[in-house]
Amino acid sequence: MKVTPDIIREEFVGTTSIVASSPQSGYVGIRGEVVGETRNTFTIQQQGTAKRVVKDQAVFQFQFSDGTVVEIDGKLLMGKPEDRLKKQVKRLW
């Protein structure tokens, strides 16, 4: 997978996710499969327990099915999944 600013338009449900950093110490280290997404949260299945993580309070690492690992600030992922398709992102590099 080619990593571009359009990565925020990807579907994250079904990917493996790790909360890399967060001001909320309880979020750091949550690891598992993303099983749900709302406008403000991801639901991550961790060892049989569903953990809800607020998007703008965390930096996520996602591993896609082809093995690509991407770290994304949750603030870029705010909004409904279907509305992210319309979002324009400035190229940072």
C-alpha positions in Angstrom: 0.0 0.0 0.0 1.3 3.4 -0.9 1.1 5.8 2.1 -0.2 9.2 1.1 -2.3 11.9 2.9 -5.3 10.0 1.4 -4.7 7.3 4.0 -7.4 9.0 6.2 -10.0 7.9 3.7 -9.3 4.2 4.3 -11.6 1.8 6.1 -10.2 1.1 9.6 -12.7 -1.5 10.8 -11.0 -4.9 10.6 -7.4 -3.5 10.9 -5.1 -4.3 13.8 -4.6 -1.2 15.9 -2.3 -0.1 18.8 -2.7 3.1 20.8 0.8 4.5 20.5 0.5 7.5 22.7 -2.2 9.5 24.5 -2.6 12.0 27.3 -5.0 9.4 28.9 -2.6 6.9 30.4 -5.4 4.2 30.3 -5.4 4.3 26.5 -1.7 3.7 25.9 -1.0 0.1 24.8 -4.5 -0.9 23.9 -4.0 -3.4 21.1 -6.4 -5.4 19.0 -8.8 -5.4 16.0 -10.9 -2.3 15.3 -14.5 -3.7 15.4 -16.4 -0.4 15.3 -16.1 3.3 14.6 -18.3 6.3 15.4 -17.7 10.0 14.8 -15.6 10.4 17.9 -14.4 6.9 18.9 -12.9 3.6 17.8 -14.0 0.3 19.5 -11.0 -2.0 19.7 -11.5 -5.7 20.6 -8.7 -6.6 23.1 -8.6 -10.1 24.4 -12.3 -10.6 24.3 -13.1 -7.2 25.7 -14.3 -4.2 23.7 -12.4 -1.0 24.6 -13.6 2.4 23.4 -11.0 5.0 22.6 -11.7 8.6 21.9 -10.1 9.5 18.6 -8.8 13.0 19.4 -7.2 11.7 22.6 -4.8 9.2 20.9 -2.2 8.5 18.3 -2.9 5.2 16.5 -0.8 2.7 14.7 -2.8 0.7 12.1 -1.6 -2.5 10.4 -3.3 -3.1 7.1 -3.9 -6.5 5.5 -0.8 -6.1 3.2 1.5 -5.6 6.2 1.8 -1.8 6.0 2.0 -0.1 9.4 0.9 3.6 9.6 0.9 5.9 12.6 -2.0 8.5 12.5 -3.0 11.2 14.9 -6.6 10.6 15.9 -7.4 14.3 15.4 -7.1 13.7 11.6 -9.7 10.8 11.8 -12.4 12.8 13.6 -15.9 12.7 12.0 -18.1 10.0 10.6 -16.3 7.4 8.4 -18.4 8.3 5.4 -17.6 12.0 5.8 -13.9 11.4 5.8 -14.2 10.6 2.1 -15.0 14.2 1.5 -12.2 15.6 3.7 -9.3 17.4 2.0 -5.9 17.1 3.6 -3.0 19.4 3.0 0.2 17.5 2.1 2.7 17.8 4.9 5.8 16.8 3.0 
